[in-house]
């Protein structure tokens, strides 16, 4: 079942992928304009003490893609975790998630996957982000960009790409499922309220429900029972599809949680569910080789 929701659904026909320069060439500080006002009383702030953290440039086929990287300041061969943003791009919340993972001993990399199409952090209108940027981003291009981040971690960043994980939120949650199907080298993934099903388009031809039999890595899906954009029927269908495929992946639903319950800077934040989900992420990663 599919229900329209402006935070997930593109509002314009998807554009064809073409070669273009990067519109976003640097990351700024702060939260995306479309998420204002920020819930300062709940927003988590992880400092960089003891970490190497900041902007990097990842070589890709058509240039250099900007990304945020955080890892322990000492040591080497850290397990690598790709962090995939919501529709708002790599803003302060996503950078902080990277720092939280770095404090756990990971090399966390959050690429600005919208960099060729616009800067969602500077847009105050969600509809504009969806139609002007998100609708133009091809899944195939995203998979290639994430592959490039893994290559950077291995060749430049000193990460242990043999211990590879991924986590993503909202738009990025869907991508986490897709990347696990794309790259069997992934040890574990955690998809936070990623959309499971939607009509196929040229740029988004498959969705997690379609790829369930191909998801060999262990992915943990975390969903809210009161999410207005992801029907529980879809969540149940994904659980059944994974079970039928004898997959190692699992899904956990928080009955009273809305969408974006981990987003501590937004009114949707639910502290108990967010903290439990973060604990589950850590346990899932450790149980699956990260």
N, C-alpha and C positions, 0 to 999 in steps of 0.2 A: 504494500500500500504506500502511496506517495501523497503527501500533503504539501502545498506550497508554504514556504516560510521565507521571508526576505533575508534572513541571515545566511541561508543556504543556497537558495535558488537564483540562478542567473536570470536577468531580466531582458537580455538581448541575445540574439543569435550569436554563437561563438564564432570568432574570427579565425581565419586560417593562420597557422603558424608561419611566420616568415622571419628572415634574418633581419635583425635590427640592432641598433646600439642600445646600451644600457641606459635607462632613464635614471635609475637609482645607482649612484656610484659611491655613496657613503651613507653610513648610519648615523642618525642623530640621537639625542637623548630624549627621555620622557615617554609619555604614553601617546597613543594615537589620538588624533583630534576627535574622531568619531566615537571614542569611548568616554569622552568627558561628560560630566565631571567625574573625576577619579575618586573612589571611596578610600580616602587617605587613611582612615582609621583602621582599615583591614589590609591594605596593600602591603605585601611582604617586601622587605628590602634586604637583600643579601649583599654584604660588602665584598670587596675584592681582596681583602687581606689574605695572604697565603695563596693567592690564585694568580694565574696569568689569564687576563681577560680583556677582550676588546675586539675591534674590527680586524678582519682578515679579508684577503681577496683570493677567491678560488678560481683557478683557470678552468674555463669551459670552452666548448667548441667555437663560440663566437665572441670570446673576450674574457673578461674577468667579472665574476659575480661576487658582490659584497656579502659578507656573513659575519655573524657574531660567534666568537669562540671563547670558551672558558674551560680551564683545566687547572689541576694543582700546579703550583709554582715550582715544585721540586719533584723529581722522579721522571719516569718515562714509560712508554708502552701502556698508556692508559686505555681501558676499554672505550670505544667510541660510541656516542649516542647522538644521533641526528634529532634535532628538535624542530618540528614543523609548526609554523604559526597558524593562528586563526586568519580570517580575511583581513585583519588589520596589519599584517606584516610583522617584521621584527622590531617591535617597540619594547619598552622597558619591562613589561611583564615577561615576554619571551626571553629577553636577556637575563632576567632574574632567574627564570627556570634553568637556564644554562649554568648560572653560578651555583644554584642549589645542587645541580648534578655534579658540578666540579668539586664541591665540598664532599661529595660522596666518593670521589676518586675517579670520576669519568672525564674524558675529553668530550665536551658538548659543543656541537656546531649547529647553529641556526642560520640557514641561508635565506637571503631575501629573494624568494622564489618569484616574486612579482616584479623584479627589477627591470625587466624589459618593457613592461606595460604601464608602469606608473608607480607612484608612491602612496599607498593607502594610508600611511601614517599622517599624511598632510591633508587628507580629505575629511571633512566633517559630516558628510552625508553617506550613509551606508548604501543607499541605492546607487549612488555614483560609484562607489567602490565595486559593487557587484557588477554593474553593467559596463563600467569603463575599464576595469582591470580583471577581476576574477573570471568573467565570462570569456576572456581572451587567452587564458592560460591553458595550454594543452597538457594532459596527463603525461604524454610521452616526453615532453620537455622537462617536466618536473622530475620524472624518473632519471633522466640523463643528468640533471643538475645535482640530484642527490648522489648519484654514482660519482660525480666529480668531487663532491665533498669527501666521500670515502677515499678516493684516490689522493686527495690533498692530505687527509689525516695520515695515510700510510707513507707518502713520499716526503711530505714537508712538515707536518705537524707532530710527527713522532707518536701518533696513536697506534694502538694495536687493532688494526682493521679486521683481524681474525675474530675479535670479540666485538661484534657490531650490534647495536640496538637502535631503536627509533621510538620516538614518542611524538604525538601531535594532538592539537586541540581544535575542535570544531572542523573547519576546512582541513586542517592538518591531521585531524583524527582519521578522516577518510583517506588521506594520503598515506598515513601509517599502514592501514590495511593494504592499500595498493602496492606500497613499496615492499611489504613482506611477501606479496605474491610475485613481484618483479625480481627480487634479489634473495635467493635462497640462502645466501651467506649470512643474512640477519639471524642473530641468535634469539632475540626477543624484541617484542614491541609492545607499547601500551597506547591504545587509541582512546582518547578522551572524547566522548560524544561525537564521534565522526559519523557523518551521514552514511547510511548503508545502501540505500537504493534511490534511484532517480531515473528519469527518462534518458536514454542514451543519446549522445550528440557526437558530432565528428571529433571534437577535441576531448570529450569524456565518454568514450565508447563502452567502458565497463565500470561497474561499481563493486564494492566489496561483496555483495550478495552473489554477483556473477562469478567472482574469483575465489569463492570459498574453497573449492577443491584444490586450488593451486597454492593456497597459503600453507606452506610447509613450516615456516618459523612459528614459534609460540607467541601469539598475540593475545593480550588481555584487553578486552573492550570494557570501558567504564561508561555507563549510561545513567541518565536520570529518568525516573519513572514519570516525572511531570514535564519532560521536555516537549514543548509544543511543536518542535520541528522534526523530531524523529519519533514516529509512532512506535509504540511497544510491539505492534504486530511485525514491524520490520526487524526489531531487535530479536524477537522470538524466531523469526524466519532465519536470521543469520545464525543464531545458536543452533537451530536444527540443521542448517546446511553444513556447519562446521562438524557437528556430531556425525552426520551422514558421511562426511569425508574422512572421518577418523582423525581429524586435525587435533593438534596439541593446544590450539587456541581455546580461550574461554571468555565468557561475558559475565560481568557483574552489573546488576542494576540497583541503584539507590532509589527506593520507591518514592520518596518525597522530594527528591532533588530536581531542580529545573535544569535547563540547558546552561552550560558554562558555569557549573558549580565550583570548578577549580579556580576560576578567574577572580583572584582576591581583590582586584581593583574595581570590580563591577558589583552592582546590586544583586546579581545572581549568585554571588559567592555564598557557599554554605560550608562553614568551617569544619564541622564534624565529617561530612562526606569528603571534602577536599583533603583533609588530613588522613583519613582512612585510605583514600585513593592513592595518595603519595606513599603511604606505607606499603600498600599492595604493589605499587610500581617497584619499590626497592626489593621487596621479597620476590617478585616475578623475575626481575633482572638477575638476581643472585641465583635463583633456582634454575635459570636457563643459561648459565654460563657467562654472565656479565659481572 
